[in-house]
Amino acid sequence: MSEIPVIAIFDVGKTNKKLFLFDEQYRIIFERTARFTETVDEDGAPCENLESLRLSVFDSLREVFRRKDLVIKAINFSTYGASLVYIDEEGRPLTPLYNYLKEYPAALQEQFYNSYGGEKAFSVQTASPVLGSLNSGMQLYRLKYTQPDIFPRVKYALHLPQYMSYLLSGVACSDITSIGCHTNFWDFKQNNYHAWVKKEGLLEKLAPLLSSGEVMPAAFPGNNYAIGTGLHDSSAALIPYLVNFHEPFILISTGTWCISFNPFNDTPLTDEELAADCLCYMTFQGKPVKASRLFAGYEHEQQVKRIAAHFNQHTGHYRNIDFDSNIIRTLKERNKQDHALLSPDPKLLQASVFGQRDLHSFADDTEAYHQLMLDIAQQQYIATKRVLNGSAVKRIFVDGGFSKNAIYMHLLAALFPEIEIFAASMAQATAMGAALAIHSSWNNKPLPNDLIALKYYSVTHDVTL
C-alpha cells in the first residue's frame, strides 16, 4: 500500500488544541483535539500550561509517525496571538506563558506612552488601539522593567506560533503575521520595527524575521520533512480567501470575537477608528489588513444563557431557530419607541443594547432571540462599515459560528442590500491557511478551487433595516 503524503498542522486556540493532517487535496484525513488545564503564573493569574502543550506536540507526532499509511511532508502551526515565550540560550522557557488578558500595570503603561509620543499618535503609527497586555510588545517592555533578573537571560522573545516551530526546527524566528498584529512592535508607516523597540534594547531579543512561506529542516526525529514558521491564527484564517478570491471582499470571521477583515482597504487608520477598536493585521504576504473587532460571539453566548434561564429553555434550543421576517418587522416597529432609552457601548466592544432590554417585554423566547440577533447584527453593521468605506467591496463572506445562524445571515443581507452576502464553510479555515502558506514546499499539485463552499443570502424584500 502506498503512503499518503500529508501536512500536519497544529492549531492552538485558547481552549482547544488541535492536530490536523491534510492530504494533497487539502482534505482532512486525521484530527485530534486536546484540552489542558490552565496553570497560574507567579501572580496567581491563569495562564497556558506551556509544558503540557510542548509534550502534546511531541506525543502527537510520535503517534502519527508510527502510521505506515502516511508520510509527513511538512508541519506548520497556527495559534492565538499576543503571547510571548521567553527562551534562554538553551531554548528553555524562562517564565510562564503570560495570559494576554492579564491586567497591565497602569503606571508602566503611562510611562511607556509618555515616553513615545502619547497614546493617540503612537496608536496611529502602530495601527493598534491601546490594549494593555494584548499589545504583546508591552509584555516584553513589562518584563524588562518588572523582572530585571530575568530580562538579561532572555535570548529571544518568540510569539507562540514561532515557539512551537522552534520546538521542531531548533531555529528561532519571528513572523510578520505575529509581529504585525496589535503588538506595538511594528511601525506601519515606516514598514519596519518601531523606533522604541531599538531604543529599549528589545530588537536584539527578537529573532530574525522570516517570510511566512519559508520552511526549515526538522530537528525532531522522523522522515525528511519541512517545518513552517507558524502563523497568527487570524491571519491564517484569511489565507484561503486570499488564495481563492481576487475581487475585493470583506471576511467577517466569527467566533468569540467577530473580526471584519478588509485586505483591499489601505487607507490609514483614523483616531476615531482606533477608538472604536479598528486595527491592522498583517497578511502572510506582509500587507496590512484593515480590521474591526466586536466581542459579539461572547455576548451571544452570555445572552443566550440569560434568555434560556428566563424562559426555562435549554441553551442548545437556539442553535437552529429559523428566521422569521414577521417577528423582525414587529420588533423593528417596537424598537422605534424605545430607541432613545437604549445606547450601545461607544467602543462597540463589550455588548450591544440587548443587555439593557427587559426580557419580560417579549412574548416568548423566539422573539427575544430574534431581538438579540437584531441588536448584534446592527452592531456588526456599524463595525463592518468602518473598514468597508473607501473600498470597492462587492462581497462579504462570513465564516465561523454565525455563518450557520440563519437569523444573523438574513439580517446581514438586509443591512447590506448592495453587497452580496455569503455564508462560507470550510473545514478548519485557520489550519487550512497554515497549510496553504507553505503549499509549494510540500505539495506539487495545483491548489484546489473548491476549498470554500458558499451559501448566498439574498435580501428578504419584506424586511428592510
Secondary structure, 3 states (H helix, E strand, C coil): CCCEEEEEEEEECCCCEEEEEECCCCCEEEEEEECCCCEECCCCCEEECHHHHHHHHHHHHHHHHCCCCEEEEEEEEEECCCCEEEECCCCCECCCECCCCCCCCHHHHHHHHHHCCCHHHHHHHHCCCCCHHHCHHHHHHHHHHHCCCCHHHCCEEEEHHHHHHHHHHCCCCEEHHHHCCCCCCEECCCCEECHHHHHCCCHHHCCCEECCCCEEECCCCCCCCEEECCEEHHHHHHHHHHHHCCCCEEEEEECCCEEEEECCCCCCCCHHHHHCCEEEEECCCCCEEEEEEECHHHHHHHHHHHHHHHHCCCHHHHHHCCCCHHHHHHHHHHHHHHHHHCCCCCCCCCCCHHHHCCHHHCCCHHHHHHHHHHHHHHHHHHHHHHHHCCCCCCEEEEEEHHHHCHHHHHHHHHHCCCCEEEEEECCCHHHHHHHHCCHHHCCCCCCCCCCCEEEEECCCCCCCC
